[in-house]
């Protein structure tokens, strides 16, 4: 069985910011983990968007 985590590490979803503006169907999302103690604000990373075929900025949602 998986043990319950009581630590500071949580799962977050990163969504592409440029994809919404392009008007193309679909979304580019990545799932990653972050330490909420070290990075309390929303995360922002450069990731590859396979629909736009380039590296774009992905921001944390929710």
C-alpha positions, -999 to 999 in steps of 0.1 A, spaced: 0 0 0 11 35 -6 18 55 25 1 88 32 24 117 28 23 143 55 52 162 41 55 195 21 57 179 -13 25 182 -34 15 175 -70 8 205 -93 -5 209 -129 14 232 -153 -6 246 -182 7 264 -213 1 302 -213 7 308 -251 -17 280 -262 -48 298 -250 -39 329 -271 -32 309 -302 -68 297 -306 -58 261 -315 -78 232 -300 -64 212 -271 -41 220 -242 -6 213 -232 -4 202 -195 23 187 -174 21 172 -139 50 177 -115 57 180 -78 68 209 -58 78 216 -22 52 240 -8 76 252 19 103 263 -5 80 276 -33 48 289 -17 38 310 -48 27 296 -82 53 278 -102 64 288 -137 86 267 -160 96 265 -196 83 232 -211 78 218 -246 44 223 -262 39 195 -287 9 212 -304 28 245 -310 60 225 -316 81 249 -294 92 256 -259 67 278 -240 61 291 -205 38 268 -184 22 282 -152 7 264 -123 -31 262 -123 -56 257 -94 
